């Protein structure tokens, strides 16, 4: 068997599941692959992310894209609104759900009843502030 990676002591790192993971074929069953990958991470003393951590990491990425003008606020809000709904109205995402509808209605009707005191003049500032709060809250040091 070949050697995989370098261990802390400078020697080659070989674990049963890491070796199996390196040799899996493309037609492996998804559940079997997940099992092998999880066991390999455990052998390496690496934690896997929880479902919430993965989702919130994705939200962080989307918001970062909006704040850096790579995606529009409305595109990101639409994705976050759908994600909130798909996650049974996740409390952490619910502000984005409301802000998406507020911005849409302000653009289409000129009035909205989703976000208190939001109007055409300040909705982008409110969204920007909420995005900044998310980035600060979920930023990985």
Secondary structure, DSSP 8 states (H G I E B T S, - for coil): ---EEE-TTSSEE--HHHHHHHT--TT--HHHHHHHHHHHHHHTT-----HHHHHHHHHHHHHHHHHTTSS-HHHHHHHHHHHHHHTTS-TTTHHHHHHHHHHHHHHHHS--SSSTT--TTTHHHHHHHHHHHHHHHH---
